[in-house]
Amino acid sequence: ISPREAKLMDPQERLFLQCVYETMEDAGYTREHLGRKRDSELGGSVGVYVGVMYEEYQLYGAQEQVRGRSLALTGNPSSIANRVSYYFDFHGPSIALDTMCSSSLTAIHLACQSLQRGECEAAFAGGVNVSIHPNKYLMLGQNKFMSSKGRCESFGQGGDGYVPGEGVGAVLLKPLSKALKDGDHIYGIIKGTAINHGGKTNGYSVPNPNAQADVIKKAFVEAEVDPRAVSYIEAHGTGTSLGDPIEMTGLSKVFTQQTDDKQFCAIGSAKSNIGHCESAAGIAGLTKVLLQMKYRQLAPSLHSNVLNPNIDFLNSPFKVQQELEEWKRPIISVNGKEIEYPRIAGISSFGAGGVNAHILIEEHV
């Protein structure tokens, strides 16, 4: 990147480029190897999908103009994806998208569809979120989104808002058969993905539990997974007295249609640890799930010692993960026979404007 470009570049563009580079290194590839394509004049058919929500860096340019300095800073989210494709010479789809807080999980959903359609052979997908300007905090405070205690109390008593977190993350996605053939290190297998919209509700930022249940059910149907076999849910879990009970209603609706068993599935949210990463919340949740699968441990969800009294956890399929413990594979009785299932997790991500996303991940054995 030229010094002139670097000086005026939105930090989110640079951070996501660096993150994709690190993702490629972690996967054991080089730019030359992944960008190469046989029998083609073009480089590699690799897609780039990134969720991004805030474009506030350009506000600094506006402030300079008020002071009499002619300075313009660009606010093009497309550059966050395009910069990666340009740098690595990738020729698959290159898309930056904004569905608010479900952006990065939606990016992964679209990347999976692109792979299934044969539009690309591999894809980088993720999200980036930087709190770059005071305007964001003024807006969140003005609209009563901010936590009065300075923390996300997912499923805890008295939660009244969230704290924005900064983050950037990406995964390299490939069809499982190709990953096995190439001898790749596989962190997890995406079994199913789904997105939808909540439609008209009691307010623009009020979730729809029926729509949330529908998107989760669609992911289960695509994955051909029985909810009873799911042993962990990485919830959206912003930690509000309204949002958390609505999320639990949607989840319970899907699970109780298939089983009457209680408290067999652990649930938690990374937001209690690192804040709500907004457009990077989905990739943060996916990262947490993959690390839990790697170490076969369930991490505690913080600030939930006293649970939200508006949620009846005892009579639900879920129990809030409040301490570090071994993640055991579920053993389920089927026709009188005990069957051990792999570790399977669901990840939910819901945008304030109504876009819901859910992904099911299975450990790779």
ChimeraX attribute file (.defattr): number of C-alpha atoms within 10 A of each C-alpha:
attribute: neighborCount
match mode: 1-to-1
recipient: residues
	/A:1	10
	/A:2	6
	/A:3	8
	/A:4	8
	/A:5	9
	/A:6	12
	/A:7	11
	/A:8	15
	/A:9	19
	/A:10	23
	/A:11	17
	/A:12	24
	/A:13	21
	/A:14	16
	/A:15	18
	/A:16	24
	/A:17	22
	/A:18	15
	/A:19	19
	/A:20	22
	/A:21	19
	/A:22	16
	/A:23	17
	/A:24	18
	/A:25	12
	/A:26	12
	/A:27	15
	/A:28	12
	/A:29	15
	/A:30	13
	/A:31	15
	/A:32	12
	/A:33	11
	/A:34	19
	/A:35	18
	/A:36	18
	/A:37	16
	/A:38	8
	/A:39	7
	/A:40	9
	/A:41	8
	/A:42	13
	/A:43	19
	/A:44	24
	/A:45	21
	/A:46	27
	/A:47	26
	/A:48	29
	/A:49	29
	/A:50	32
	/A:51	33
	/A:52	31
	/A:53	22
	/A:54	19
	/A:55	18
	/A:56	19
	/A:57	20
	/A:58	19
	/A:59	18
	/A:60	15
	/A:61	18
	/A:62	16
	/A:63	13
	/A:64	14
	/A:65	13
	/A:66	11
	/A:67	9
	/A:68	9
	/A:69	11
	/A:70	10
	/A:71	15
	/A:72	15
	/A:73	17
	/A:74	16
	/A:75	15
	/A:76	12
	/A:77	21
	/A:78	16
	/A:79	20
	/A:80	29
	/A:81	26
	/A:82	20
	/A:83	18
	/A:84	24
	/A:85	23
	/A:86	12
	/A:87	12
	/A:88	19
	/A:89	19
	/A:90	25
	/A:91	18
	/A:92	21
	/A:93	18
	/A:94	24
	/A:95	21
	/A:96	23
	/A:97	20
	/A:98	20
	/A:99	23
	/A:100	24
	/A:101	28
	/A:102	32
	/A:103	33
	/A:104	38
	/A:105	35
	/A:106	35
	/A:107	28
	/A:108	30
	/A:109	21
	/A:110	18
	/A:111	29
	/A:112	22
	/A:113	14
	/A:114	18
	/A:115	19
	/A:116	13
	/A:117	10
	/A:118	12
	/A:119	17
	/A:120	22
	/A:121	20
	/A:122	24
	/A:123	26
	/A:124	25
	/A:125	30
	/A:126	32
	/A:127	37
	/A:128	30
	/A:129	27
	/A:130	24
	/A:131	18
	/A:132	19
	/A:133	15
	/A:134	10
	/A:135	12
	/A:136	14
	/A:137	16
	/A:138	12
	/A:139	12
	/A:140	16
	/A:141	14
	/A:142	10
	/A:143	9
	/A:144	13
	/A:145	17
	/A:146	20
	/A:147	20
	/A:148	14
	/A:149	13
	/A:150	12
	/A:151	24
	/A:152	31
	/A:153	34
	/A:154	32
	/A:155	34
	/A:156	26
	/A:157	19
	/A:158	17
	/A:159	24
	/A:160	21
	/A:161	25
	/A:162	27
	/A:163	24
	/A:164	25
	/A:165	18
	/A:166	17
	/A:167	23
	/A:168	26
	/A:169	26
	/A:170	29
	/A:171	22
	/A:172	20
	/A:173	21
	/A:174	22
	/A:175	15
	/A:176	15
	/A:177	8
	/A:178	12
	/A:179	14
	/A:180	12
	/A:181	8
	/A:182	9
	/A:183	8
	/A:184	14
	/A:185	12
	/A:186	17
	/A:187	19
	/A:188	20
	/A:189	18
	/A:190	22
	/A:191	20
	/A:192	22
	/A:193	27
	/A:194	23
	/A:195	23
	/A:196	18
	/A:197	18
	/A:198	23
	/A:199	12
	/A:200	11
	/A:201	12
	/A:202	8
	/A:203	9
	/A:204	12
	/A:205	13
	/A:206	16
	/A:207	27
	/A:208	23
	/A:209	20
	/A:210	17
	/A:211	19
	/A:212	30
	/A:213	21
	/A:214	23
	/A:215	26
	/A:216	29
	/A:217	21
	/A:218	19
	/A:219	21
	/A:220	22
	/A:221	15
	/A:222	13
	/A:223	17
	/A:224	11
	/A:225	17
	/A:226	12
	/A:227	20
	/A:228	19
	/A:229	19
	/A:230	23
	/A:231	23
	/A:232	25
	/A:233	24
	/A:234	25
	/A:235	25
	/A:236	28
	/A:237	27
	/A:238	30
	/A:239	30
	/A:240	23
	/A:241	21
	/A:242	15
	/A:243	22
	/A:244	23
	/A:245	20
	/A:246	20
	/A:247	23
	/A:248	22
	/A:249	18
	/A:250	20
	/A:251	25
	/A:252	18
	/A:253	18
	/A:254	20
	/A:255	22
	/A:256	15
	/A:257	9
	/A:258	11
	/A:259	12
	/A:260	12
	/A:261	14
	/A:262	14
	/A:263	16
	/A:264	16
	/A:265	22
	/A:266	19
	/A:267	25
	/A:268	26
	/A:269	32
	/A:270	28
	/A:271	29
	/A:272	24
	/A:273	16
	/A:274	17
	/A:275	21
	/A:276	28
	/A:277	26
	/A:278	33
	/A:279	34
	/A:280	30
	/A:281	37
	/A:282	35
	/A:283	31
	/A:284	27
	/A:285	26
	/A:286	27
	/A:287	17
	/A:288	17
	/A:289	28
	/A:290	19
	/A:291	16
	/A:292	19
	/A:293	21
	/A:294	13
	/A:295	10
	/A:296	17
	/A:297	15
	/A:298	23
	/A:299	20
	/A:300	19
	/A:301	24
	/A:302	22
	/A:303	19
	/A:304	22
	/A:305	13
	/A:306	11
	/A:307	17
	/A:308	21
	/A:309	13
	/A:310	14
	/A:311	19
	/A:312	14
	/A:313	18
	/A:314	10
	/A:315	13
	/A:316	21
	/A:317	23
	/A:318	24
	/A:319	19
	/A:320	23
	/A:321	20
	/A:322	17
	/A:323	11
	/A:324	11
	/A:325	12
	/A:326	12
	/A:327	17
	/A:328	14
	/A:329	15
	/A:330	19
	/A:331	14
	/A:332	14
	/A:333	10
	/A:334	8
	/A:335	7
	/A:336	7
	/A:337	9
	/A:338	11
	/A:339	12
	/A:340	13
	/A:341	16
	/A:342	17
	/A:343	22
	/A:344	25
	/A:345	27
	/A:346	27
	/A:347	24
	/A:348	27
	/A:349	29
	/A:350	31
	/A:351	21
	/A:352	16
	/A:353	18
	/A:354	24
	/A:355	24
	/A:356	31
	/A:357	31
	/A:358	31
	/A:359	28
	/A:360	24
	/A:361	24
	/A:362	23
	/A:363	20
	/A:364	16
	/A:365	9
